[in-house]
């Protein structure tokens, strides 16, 4: 998608601090952190919703989730962490490109479940 901010990060059209990158996704620091540590894991392929995923996209999201746990030292996840995927306006999705918020480094105030 030409106007997608996250696609521009992926293509290096807009510089951002990438803390991890492989062939499928990047992890960057969130510019508006909601926790002491706040990162975004962004698939390189553009899609907005989980409902739009192909089987390959679902496999990529699975690899993202696995890699997050493997990067616990780099991301500061020792005390626990929260993963959030916002889907749509009511959920607070502000960029129309699926991404996983990784929050850690402090006690989380809101307990959703």
N, C-alpha and C positions, 0 to 999 in steps of 0.2 A: 504494500500500500504506500503510495507516494508521500502522503502527508502524515504518516504515522511517526510519532516521535521515537518510539522504541525501535522501529525499523531503521530509522536514521542512526540510532546508537549502534545497532547491529552492524550497519554498513560503514561505520566510522565517519558518517557525514556530519555528525555532531559528536564532539568529544565528550566522553564521560569516563569516570574512574571504574574500569573493569577490574574486579577482584578475582574473577575466574572467567575463562572462555574455553570452549571446545567446539567441535563441529556442529553441535545442535543448539547450544544456548550460551548466554552470558549471564554473569551475576555482577550487579553494580550496587553501589551505595545509593539509597533513596535520598533525593535532594530535600525531602520534607520528612525527616525521620520522626516516627511515632514511638520509638523505643531507643534505648542506648545504642543498640546495634539494629540497624534496619537496612536490609538488602532487598533487591528485586532479582529474581531469576526469570529471565526472559527468553522464550524460545526464539530461535532465529527465523523460523517460518511464521509468517503472520496468520493468526486467526484470533478472533475475539472471544468466542465462547467455548466452553467445554463441549457443548452440543454440536459445534462445528468441526470437532476433531475427527480426523481419519484414524484408522488403526495405527498408522505410523506416528501421527501426532500424539496419540495416547501413549505409545511406547516412549516417545521423547519426554513427555511429562513424567512418566515413570522413572526414566533415567535422571531427570532433574531431582526428583524426590530422593532417590538413592544417593546421588552425588552430594546433596545438601548434608546428609548425615556423615558422609565421608570427609567433608570440609569443616567439621565442627570446630577444629582448632583455629583455622583461618577466619571463620565467621564468628568466633566467640560464643559458641553454643553450649558450653560446658554445663551451665546451670539450668538448662532447658530452653526451649524455644517454641514459638508459635508460627505456624504457616497459615497464610490467608490468601484465598483466591476470590476476589470480588467479581461478581457476574451481573452486569447491568447497572443502570442508573440507581435503582433503589438500594443496591448493595454498596454503592460508592465507587464503582469502576469509573475512573476518570480518564484512562487511556484505553482506547479500543483495540488492545492487543493483549491476549492472555498473558498473565504474569503471576508469579508467586511471591508474595511478601514474606520475608524471613525476619522475624522480630525476636530479639533476645537481649540479655545483659541486664535485665531488671524483672521484678515481679510485674505481671500483667494485672491491671486493675479490673478489667471486665472479664468475667468468666462466662463465655457463651454457651458452655455445656457443663 
